[in-house]
């Protein structure tokens, strides 16, 4: 018999606890009522803490995704401004050279925040151009760079909140392991006192059923008759 284990990760602990609690609904838990109640209580606290980690992690991922999307937009504004500068008479190979803030490729390769700050400077300089296309491109660049900075700003706080949630959940792990192991022990003891089958009902892992062997159809071979 394979016994249900607590696992080595938060997700496995939650799954193991949920499994035992679900199975307990269909068996008589009176022999271990107190121990099961203690386990269920700790499991609820641990599960809630694990959900807070999941929620906090999702918040970080969403914010990072937004920052990435804004970064892609601000990258695009570099090309738009470069094209406008060429149309205004700038060197086609070095359209942003006059601003001395870097080439198109150099600006794109900067870290997101550094790029946004550089583009704000570039946009402010380009906005003074007399060429309408350049001014329009500069305004779009400024808006994109500011949006990128705004989306980057909450990430540190969200990451801190996620780390705090992880620390809180992990601090509960020893208590969860203790009550889960204690429930197992008490269930085994209850079996010796007459609660036969209780341990298997709660902790036995269902083994996958063996795959049935494919049946090979018998083919009747009829020998061909020779003429004459």
Phi and psi restraints in degrees (value plus and minus 20) as a CYANA .aco file:
   2 UNK   PHI    -115.1   -75.1
   2 UNK   PSI     106.4   146.4
   3 UNK   PHI    -116.2   -76.2
   3 UNK   PSI     118.9   158.9
   4 UNK   PHI     -82.3   -42.3
   4 UNK   PSI     105.8   145.8
   5 UNK   PHI    -128.5   -88.5
   5 UNK   PSI     142.4   182.4
   6 UNK   PHI     -94.3   -54.3
   6 UNK   PSI     -41.2    -1.2
   7 UNK   PHI      66.0   106.0
   7 UNK   PSI    -194.9  -154.9
   8 UNK   PHI    -145.5  -105.5
   8 UNK   PSI      -4.8    35.2
   9 UNK   PHI    -160.7  -120.7
   9 UNK   PSI     139.1   179.1
  10 UNK   PHI     -76.1   -36.1
  10 UNK   PSI     -62.3   -22.3
  11 UNK   PHI     -81.8   -41.8
  11 UNK   PSI     -59.8   -19.8
  12 UNK   PHI     -88.1   -48.1
  12 UNK   PSI     -56.7   -16.7
  13 UNK   PHI     -84.3   -44.3
  13 UNK   PSI     -66.3   -26.3
  14 UNK   PHI     -81.1   -41.1
  14 UNK   PSI     -63.0   -23.0
  15 UNK   PHI     -84.4   -44.4
  15 UNK   PSI     -62.5   -22.5
  16 UNK   PHI     -84.6   -44.6
  16 UNK   PSI     -64.9   -24.9
  17 UNK   PHI     -84.3   -44.3
  17 UNK   PSI     -63.5   -23.5
  18 UNK   PHI     -80.8   -40.8
  18 UNK   PSI     -58.6   -18.6
  19 UNK   PHI     -83.8   -43.8
  19 UNK   PSI     -67.2   -27.2
  20 UNK   PHI     -83.7   -43.7
  20 UNK   PSI     -63.4   -23.4
  21 UNK   PHI     -84.4   -44.4
  21 UNK   PSI     -59.9   -19.9
  22 UNK   PHI     -85.0   -45.0
  22 UNK   PSI     -61.9   -21.9
  23 UNK   PHI     -88.5   -48.5
  23 UNK   PSI     -50.6   -10.6
  24 UNK   PHI     -85.5   -45.5
  24 UNK   PSI     -39.8     0.2
  25 UNK   PHI     -88.5   -48.5
  25 UNK   PSI     -41.7    -1.7
  26 UNK   PHI    -128.8   -88.8
  26 UNK   PSI      -9.1    30.9
  27 UNK   PHI    -152.9  -112.9
  27 UNK   PSI     144.4   184.4
  28 UNK   PHI    -101.1   -61.1
  28 UNK   PSI      93.0   133.0
  29 UNK   PHI    -119.6   -79.6
  29 UNK   PSI     -13.2    26.8
  30 UNK   PHI     -75.7   -35.7
  30 UNK   PSI     -58.3   -18.3
  31 UNK   PHI     -82.2   -42.2
  31 UNK   PSI     -43.9    -3.9
  32 UNK   PHI    -148.9  -108.9
  32 UNK   PSI      13.7    53.7
  33 UNK   PHI     -75.4   -35.4
  33 UNK   PSI     -69.0   -29.0
  34 UNK   PHI     -86.5   -46.5
  34 UNK   PSI     -64.4   -24.4
  35 UNK   PHI     -86.0   -46.0
  35 UNK   PSI     -59.6   -19.6
  36 UNK   PHI     -85.7   -45.7
  36 UNK   PSI     -59.8   -19.8
  37 UNK   PHI     -82.0   -42.0
  37 UNK   PSI     -59.3   -19.3
  38 UNK   PHI     -86.3   -46.3
  38 UNK   PSI     -63.0   -23.0
  39 UNK   PHI     -84.2   -44.2
  39 UNK   PSI     -63.2   -23.2
  40 UNK   PHI     -82.5   -42.5
  40 UNK   PSI     -58.5   -18.5
  41 UNK   PHI     -85.8   -45.8
  41 UNK   PSI     -68.8   -28.8
  42 UNK   PHI     -85.2   -45.2
  42 UNK   PSI     -57.9   -17.9
  43 UNK   PHI     -84.2   -44.2
  43 UNK   PSI     -58.2   -18.2
  44 UNK   PHI     -82.3   -42.3
  44 UNK   PSI     -62.4   -22.4
  45 UNK   PHI     -85.1   -45.1
  45 UNK   PSI     -63.6   -23.6
  46 UNK   PHI     -86.1   -46.1
  46 UNK   PSI     -62.5   -22.5
  47 UNK   PHI     -82.3   -42.3
  47 UNK   PSI     -60.8   -20.8
  48 UNK   PHI     -84.5   -44.5
  48 UNK   PSI     -59.3   -19.3
  49 UNK   PHI     -86.0   -46.0
  49 UNK   PSI     -58.4   -18.4
  50 UNK   PHI     -86.4   -46.4
  50 UNK   PSI     -56.0   -16.0
  51 UNK   PHI     -86.7   -46.7
  51 UNK   PSI     -56.7   -16.7
  52 UNK   PHI     -83.0   -43.0
  52 UNK   PSI     -56.8   -16.8
  53 UNK   PHI     -84.4   -44.4
  53 UNK   PSI     -65.2   -25.2
  54 UNK   PHI     -81.0   -41.0
  54 UNK   PSI     -64.0   -24.0
  55 UNK   PHI     -85.1   -45.1
  55 UNK   PSI     -62.6   -22.6
  56 UNK   PHI     -87.8   -47.8
  56 UNK   PSI     -57.0   -17.0
  57 UNK   PHI     -85.8   -45.8
  57 UNK   PSI     -62.3   -22.3
  58 UNK   PHI     -82.0   -42.0
  58 UNK   PSI     -58.4   -18.4
  59 UNK   PHI     -83.2   -43.2
  59 UNK   PSI     -60.1   -20.1
  60 UNK   PHI     -85.1   -45.1
  60 UNK   PSI     -65.7   -25.7
  61 UNK   PHI     -80.6   -40.6
  61 UNK   PSI     -64.7   -24.7
  62 UNK   PHI     -82.5   -42.5
  62 UNK   PSI     -61.7   -21.7
  63 UNK   PHI     -89.2   -49.2
  63 UNK   PSI     -59.3   -19.3
  64 UNK   PHI     -85.7   -45.7
  64 UNK   PSI     -56.7   -16.7
  65 UNK   PHI     -84.9   -44.9
  65 UNK   PSI     -62.3   -22.3
  66 UNK   PHI     -82.4   -42.4
  66 UNK   PSI     -62.3   -22.3
  67 UNK   PHI     -83.4   -43.4
  67 UNK   PSI     -59.1   -19.1
  68 UNK   PHI     -84.4   -44.4
  68 UNK   PSI     -60.7   -20.7
  69 UNK   PHI     -84.7   -44.7
  69 UNK   PSI     -61.2   -21.2
  70 UNK   PHI     -87.1   -47.1
  70 UNK   PSI     -54.2   -14.2
  71 UNK   PHI     -84.2   -44.2
  71 UNK   PSI     -59.8   -19.8
  72 UNK   PHI     -82.6   -42.6
  72 UNK   PSI     -58.6   -18.6
  73 UNK   PHI     -85.8   -45.8
  73 UNK   PSI     -64.4   -24.4
  74 UNK   PHI     -88.0   -48.0
  74 UNK   PSI     -51.0   -11.0
  75 UNK   PHI     -80.5   -40.5
  75 UNK   PSI     -62.2   -22.2
  76 UNK   PHI     -83.6   -43.6
  76 UNK   PSI     -51.8   -11.8
  77 UNK   PHI     -89.6   -49.6
  77 UNK   PSI     -41.2    -1.2
  78 UNK   PHI     -86.3   -46.3
  78 UNK   PSI     -64.6   -24.6
  79 UNK   PHI     -84.1   -44.1
  79 UNK   PSI     -60.0   -20.0
  80 UNK   PHI     -83.1   -43.1
  80 UNK   PSI     -63.4   -23.4
  81 UNK   PHI     -87.6   -47.6
  81 UNK   PSI     -59.9   -19.9
  82 UNK   PHI     -81.5   -41.5
  82 UNK   PSI     -63.1   -23.1
  83 UNK   PHI     -83.1   -43.1
  83 UNK   PSI     -62.4   -22.4
  84 UNK   PHI     -84.3   -44.3
  84 UNK   PSI     -57.1   -17.1
  85 UNK   PHI     -85.8   -45.8
  85 UNK   PSI     -60.7   -20.7
  86 UNK   PHI     -82.3   -42.3
  86 UNK   PSI     -62.3   -22.3
  87 UNK   PHI     -84.4   -44.4
  87 UNK   PSI     -45.6    -5.6
  88 UNK   PHI    -108.0   -68.0
  88 UNK   PSI     -22.6    17.4
  89 UNK   PHI      94.6   134.6
  89 UNK   PSI     -15.4    24.6
  90 UNK   PHI     -94.2   -54.2
  90 UNK   PSI     140.9   180.9
  91 UNK   PHI     -80.6   -40.6
  91 UNK   PSI     108.4   148.4
  92 UNK   PHI     -83.5   -43.5
  92 UNK   PSI     -53.1   -13.1
  93 UNK   PHI    -102.2   -62.2
  93 UNK   PSI     -45.3    -5.3
  94 UNK   PHI    -155.0  -115.0
  94 UNK   PSI      46.5    86.5
  95 UNK   PHI     -87.8   -47.8
  95 UNK   PSI     -42.3    -2.3
  96 UNK   PHI    -127.5   -87.5
  96 UNK   PSI     -10.0    30.0
  97 UNK   PHI     -78.8   -38.8
  97 UNK   PSI     -54.0   -14.0
  98 UNK   PHI     -83.6   -43.6
  98 UNK   PSI     -44.7    -4.7
  99 UNK   PHI    -106.5   -66.5
  99 UNK   PSI     -35.4     4.6
 100 UNK   PHI      34.0    74.0
 100 UNK   PSI      21.1    61.1
 101 UNK   PHI    -139.9   -99.9
 101 UNK   PSI     -13.4    26.6
 102 UNK   PHI      98.9   138.9
 102 UNK   PSI     137.9   177.9
 103 UNK   PHI     -98.3   -58.3
 103 UNK   PSI     151.5   191.5
 104 UNK   PHI     -77.7   -37.7
 104 UNK   PSI     -68.3   -28.3
 105 UNK   PHI     -87.7   -47.7
 105 UNK   PSI     -57.8   -17.8
 106 UNK   PHI     -85.1   -45.1
 106 UNK   PSI     -60.6   -20.6
 107 UNK   PHI     -83.8   -43.8
 107 UNK   PSI     -62.0   -22.0
 108 UNK   PHI     -84.9   -44.9
 108 UNK   PSI     -52.8   -12.8
 109 UNK   PHI    -101.0   -61.0
 109 UNK   PSI     -25.6    14.4
 110 UNK   PHI     -88.9   -48.9
 110 UNK   PSI     134.4   174.4
 111 UNK   PHI     -77.6   -37.6
 111 UNK   PSI     131.8   171.8
 112 UNK   PHI     -71.9   -31.9
 112 UNK   PSI     -70.7   -30.7
 113 UNK   PHI     -86.3   -46.3
 113 UNK   PSI     -62.6   -22.6
 114 UNK   PHI     -83.5   -43.5
 114 UNK   PSI     -58.7   -18.7
 115 UNK   PHI     -84.2   -44.2
 115 UNK   PSI     -64.4   -24.4
 116 UNK   PHI     -79.4   -39.4
 116 UNK   PSI     -64.3   -24.3
 117 UNK   PHI     -85.0   -45.0
 117 UNK   PSI     -58.5   -18.5
 118 UNK   PHI     -87.1   -47.1
 118 UNK   PSI     -58.1   -18.1
 119 UNK   PHI     -90.1   -50.1
 119 UNK   PSI     -51.7   -11.7
 120 UNK   PHI     -83.4   -43.4
 120 UNK   PSI     -63.0   -23.0
 121 UNK   PHI     -83.4   -43.4
 121 UNK   PSI     -63.9   -23.9
 122 UNK   PHI     -83.4   -43.4
 122 UNK   PSI     -63.8   -23.8
 123 UNK   PHI     -83.6   -43.6
 123 UNK   PSI     -60.0   -20.0
 124 UNK   PHI     -83.8   -43.8
 124 UNK   PSI     -58.6   -18.6
 125 UNK   PHI     -90.5   -50.5
 125 UNK   PSI     -64.6   -24.6
 126 UNK   PHI     -87.2   -47.2
 126 UNK   PSI     -45.6    -5.6
 127 UNK   PHI     -86.3   -46.3
 127 UNK   PSI     -35.3     4.7
 128 UNK   PHI    -105.9   -65.9
 128 UNK   PSI     -22.4    17.6
 129 UNK   PHI     -85.3   -45.3
 129 UNK   PSI     132.0   172.0
 130 UNK   PHI    -105.8   -65.8
 130 UNK   PSI     -31.6     8.4
 131 UNK   PHI    -101.8   -61.8
 131 UNK   PSI     104.3   144.3
 132 UNK   PHI     -81.2   -41.2
 132 UNK   PSI     -58.5   -18.5
 133 UNK   PHI     -85.2   -45.2
 133 UNK   PSI     -58.2   -18.2
 134 UNK   PHI     -87.6   -47.6
 134 UNK   PSI     -64.0   -24.0
 135 UNK   PHI     -81.0   -41.0
 135 UNK   PSI     -61.7   -21.7
 136 UNK   PHI     -85.4   -45.4
 136 UNK   PSI     -62.3   -22.3
 137 UNK   PHI     -85.5   -45.5
 137 UNK   PSI     -56.7   -16.7
 138 UNK   PHI     -85.7   -45.7
 138 UNK   PSI     -60.5   -20.5
 139 UNK   PHI     -84.1   -44.1
 139 UNK   PSI     -61.4   -21.4
 140 UNK   PHI     -85.6   -45.6
 140 UNK   PSI     -59.2   -19.2
 141 UNK   PHI     -84.1   -44.1
 141 UNK   PSI     -63.3   -23.3
 142 UNK   PHI     -81.4   -41.4
 142 UNK   PSI     -65.1   -25.1
 143 UNK   PHI     -83.2   -43.2
 143 UNK   PSI     -62.0   -22.0
 144 UNK   PHI     -86.8   -46.8
 144 UNK   PSI     -62.2   -22.2
 145 UNK   PHI     -86.3   -46.3
 145 UNK   PSI     -60.3   -20.3
 146 UNK   PHI     -86.7   -46.7
 146 UNK   PSI     -57.4   -17.4
 147 UNK   PHI     -85.3   -45.3
 147 UNK   PSI     -57.4   -17.4
 148 UNK   PHI     -84.5   -44.5
 148 UNK   PSI     -66.9   -26.9
 149 UNK   PHI     -81.1   -41.1
 149 UNK   PSI     -60.0   -20.0
 150 UNK   PHI     -84.4   -44.4
 150 UNK   PSI     -56.5   -16.5
 151 UNK   PHI     -97.1   -57.1
 151 UNK   PSI     -43.6    -3.6
 152 UNK   PHI     -97.5   -57.5
 152 UNK   PSI     -49.7    -9.7
 153 UNK   PHI     -76.2   -36.2
 153 UNK   PSI     -64.3   -24.3
 154 UNK   PHI     -96.1   -56.1
 154 UNK   PSI     -31.5     8.5
 155 UNK   PHI     -81.2   -41.2
 155 UNK   PSI     -61.8   -21.8
 156 UNK   PHI     -81.7   -41.7
 156 UNK   PSI     -64.8   -24.8
 157 UNK   PHI     -86.3   -46.3
 157 UNK   PSI     -59.7   -19.7
 158 UNK   PHI     -87.2   -47.2
 158 UNK   PSI     -58.1   -18.1
 159 UNK   PHI     -86.0   -46.0
 159 UNK   PSI     -60.5   -20.5
 160 UNK   PHI     -82.3   -42.3
 160 UNK   PSI     -62.2   -22.2
 161 UNK   PHI     -83.5   -43.5
 161 UNK   PSI     -60.4   -20.4
 162 UNK   PHI     -84.1   -44.1
 162 UNK   PSI     -64.0   -24.0
 163 UNK   PHI     -83.3   -43.3
 163 UNK   PSI     -57.6   -17.6
 164 UNK   PHI     -86.5   -46.5
 164 UNK   PSI     -58.7   -18.7
 165 UNK   PHI     -85.9   -45.9
 165 UNK   PSI     -58.6   -18.6
 166 UNK   PHI     -84.2   -44.2
 166 UNK   PSI     -64.3   -24.3
 167 UNK   PHI     -82.9   -42.9
 167 UNK   PSI     -60.9   -20.9
 168 UNK   PHI     -83.5   -43.5
 168 UNK   PSI     -65.9   -25.9
 169 UNK   PHI     -84.6   -44.6
 169 UNK   PSI     -64.4   -24.4
 170 UNK   PHI     -85.6   -45.6
 170 UNK   PSI     -49.2    -9.2
 171 UNK   PHI     -88.5   -48.5
 171 UNK   PSI     -41.6    -1.6
 172 UNK   PHI    -107.1   -67.1
 172 UNK   PSI     -32.9     7.1
 173 UNK   PHI     -77.7   -37.7
 173 UNK   PSI     -65.6   -25.6
 174 UNK   PHI     -79.4   -39.4
 174 UNK   PSI     -59.6   -19.6
 175 UNK   PHI     -85.4   -45.4
 175 UNK   PSI     -60.5   -20.5
 176 UNK   PHI     -82.9   -42.9
 176 UNK   PSI     -66.7   -26.7
 177 UNK   PHI     -81.3   -41.3
 177 UNK   PSI     -57.6   -17.6
 178 UNK   PHI     -85.8   -45.8
 178 UNK   PSI     -66.4   -26.4
 179 UNK   PHI     -93.2   -53.2
 179 UNK   PSI     -50.1   -10.1
 180 UNK   PHI     -87.5   -47.5
 180 UNK   PSI     -64.9   -24.9
 181 UNK   PHI     -86.0   -46.0
 181 UNK   PSI     -58.4   -18.4
 182 UNK   PHI     -85.1   -45.1
 182 UNK   PSI     -58.2   -18.2
 183 UNK   PHI     -84.5   -44.5
 183 UNK   PSI     -62.6   -22.6
 184 UNK   PHI     -78.2   -38.2
 184 UNK   PSI     -66.1   -26.1
 185 UNK   PHI     -83.0   -43.0
 185 UNK   PSI     -64.9   -24.9
 186 UNK   PHI     -87.4   -47.4
 186 UNK   PSI     -54.5   -14.5
 187 UNK   PHI     -86.1   -46.1
 187 UNK   PSI     -60.4   -20.4
 188 UNK   PHI     -82.9   -42.9
 188 UNK   PSI     -62.2   -22.2
 189 UNK   PHI     -84.5   -44.5
 189 UNK   PSI     -57.5   -17.5
 190 UNK   PHI     -85.2   -45.2
 190 UNK   PSI     -52.5   -12.5
 191 UNK   PHI     -84.4   -44.4
 191 UNK   PSI     -57.0   -17.0
 192 UNK   PHI     -89.3   -49.3
 192 UNK   PSI     -40.1    -0.1
 193 UNK   PHI    -116.3   -76.3
 193 UNK   PSI     -12.8    27.2
 194 UNK   PHI     100.4   140.4
 194 UNK   PSI     -29.6    10.4
 195 UNK   PHI    -104.1   -64.1
 195 UNK   PSI      42.0    82.0
 196 UNK   PHI     -83.8   -43.8
 196 UNK   PSI     113.4   153.4
 197 UNK   PHI      68.2   108.2
 197 UNK   PSI     -26.7    13.3
 198 UNK   PHI     -86.0   -46.0
 198 UNK   PSI     -61.0   -21.0
 199 UNK   PHI     -83.3   -43.3
 199 UNK   PSI     -67.1   -27.1
 200 UNK   PHI     -82.1   -42.1
 200 UNK   PSI     -59.0   -19.0
 201 UNK   PHI     -83.3   -43.3
 201 UNK   PSI     -52.4   -12.4
 202 UNK   PHI    -114.6   -74.6
 202 UNK   PSI     -56.3   -16.3
 203 UNK   PHI    -140.9  -100.9
 203 UNK   PSI     -24.1    15.9
 204 UNK   PHI     -94.8   -54.8
 204 UNK   PSI     113.4   153.4
 205 UNK   PHI    -107.7   -67.7
 205 UNK   PSI     108.6   148.6
 206 UNK   PHI     -91.6   -51.6
 206 UNK   PSI     101.1   141.1
 207 UNK   PHI     -99.3   -59.3
 207 UNK   PSI     123.2   163.2
 208 UNK   PHI     -84.4   -44.4
 208 UNK   PSI     120.4   160.4
 209 UNK   PHI     -90.2   -50.2
 209 UNK   PSI     121.1   161.1
 210 UNK   PHI     -86.1   -46.1
 210 UNK   PSI     119.1   159.1
 211 UNK   PHI     -89.4   -49.4
 211 UNK   PSI     114.0   154.0
 212 UNK   PHI     -89.2   -49.2
 212 UNK   PSI     118.9   158.9
 213 UNK   PHI     -88.3   -48.3
 213 UNK   PSI     114.6   154.6
 214 UNK   PHI     -85.0   -45.0
 214 UNK   PSI     112.3   152.3
 215 UNK   PHI     -98.4   -58.4
 215 UNK   PSI     111.9   151.9
 216 UNK   PHI    -116.6   -76.6
 216 UNK   PSI      99.1   139.1
 217 UNK   PHI     -88.5   -48.5
 217 UNK   PSI     113.7   153.7
 218 UNK   PHI    -100.4   -60.4
 218 UNK   PSI     110.1   150.1
 219 UNK   PHI    -128.3   -88.3
 219 UNK   PSI     104.2   144.2
 220 UNK   PHI    -101.3   -61.3
 220 UNK   PSI      99.0   139.0
 221 UNK   PHI    -117.9   -77.9
 221 UNK   PSI      99.6   139.6
 222 UNK   PHI    -122.3   -82.3
 222 UNK   PSI      96.5   136.5
 223 UNK   PHI     -82.8   -42.8
 223 UNK   PSI     118.6   158.6
 224 UNK   PHI     -94.7   -54.7
 224 UNK   PSI     121.4   161.4
 225 UNK   PHI    -110.2   -70.2
 225 UNK   PSI     119.4   159.4
 226 UNK   PHI    -111.0   -71.0
 226 UNK   PSI     124.6   164.6
 227 UNK   PHI     -94.8   -54.8
 227 UNK   PSI     142.5   182.5
